[in-house]
């Protein structure tokens, strides 16, 4: 691999993760792991306006993360690659591990002798 190829790959990865970097887009992808859905279904599940959902789907489509299929008068969206479900599951595990580690650290700090109580003297 050349340096240019490595740089290109890193640029692609950065753009991919940038496209994921919004809470609504993550939730859309989580919903699409179960099955393809229309904008209306996503709108109801997210509690967002049709324009907000469409805007987030546009970002995901532009990054080739979701695909769109016309069905009658509606458009149905699906994950372009089923491995995205695995990526989201791994991200959740990392997040859970981080929370466990933070919880353990807080318990250790609370257990240290001589720790002053909040507001105490």
N, C-alpha and C positions, 0 to 999 in steps of 0.2 A: 504494500500500500504506500502511496506517495503522501507527502504532507498535504497536498491539495485535496486528495481523496479523504484524508482524515478530517481536514477542515470542513469539507463539504458535508461529511457525515455529522459532524458536531453542529453545523448550521442547521441541517435538517432536523436533528433532535431538538435543538433549541426552539425552532419554529413549531414543532409538534407540541412540545410542552407548553409553549406560549399559548397555543390554541386551547389547551386544556385549562389554562390558568384563570378560570372564572367559576365561582360556585354554581351558577345556573347551568353552565356547560357540563360540569362534572355530574350534576344531578340528572341532566338530560341523558348523558351516557349511561348512568346507572339504570335509568328507566328503560333504555333501549337494550340493555343486556338481557332483559326478560323477553322482549318481543318488539317488533317494529310498531311504530305508533304514528298517529297523525299529529299535526300541530295542535288541533283541538284537544286531543287526549293529553298531550304534554302540557298544554296550557292549564287544563283542569288539575293535573297532578302537581304542577309547580305553583299554581296560584298567581301566575304572571299574565300580563296582557299578551294578546296575539302578536303584537309587534315586537315585544321583548323576546318572546320565544323564537319568532322568525329571525330576529337579529342574531341570536345565539346559534341557531341552526345554520345560518349563513356562514358564520365563522368556521363552524365544524365542517361544513360542506367544502368551503374554500381550501381547507387543509386536508381534504380527502379522508376525514375521520368518520363521517357518516355518508350514507348514500340516500338518494331520494327516488321514490317510485310513484308515479302518478296512478291513482286509482279513482276513477270517476272524476268527481270535482275536487277531491282532496289529494294531498300528497302524503305518502307514508315514508317515514324515516327509519333507517336501520343502521347498526354498526357496520362499517365497511369491512372490518376485520374482527372476528370473534375473540382474538387474543386481547382486545381492549378490555374485555371483561376480566381477564386474568390480571392485566395491568392495574385495574381499579381495585381488585381484591388484594394484590400485593401492596398497593399504596395504603389500603386500609390496615393491613397487618403492620406495616411500618409505623403508621400513626398510632395504632394500639400499643405497639412496643414502646413508642416514645412516651405515651401516657403512663404506661406501667413503670417505666424508668423514672419519670418525673414524680409519680406517686411514691415510689420507694425512696427517692431522695428527700422528699418532704417528710416522710415518716422518720428517716434517719436524723434529719435536722431537728424535728420535734423531740426526739428521744435524747438528744445531747444534754448532759448535765449542765446546770448553770444557765440554761436558756431563760431569758427574761420573758415573762408573760407580756402580752400586748397591753400597753397602757400601764404596766406595772412599774414599780420603782426599785 
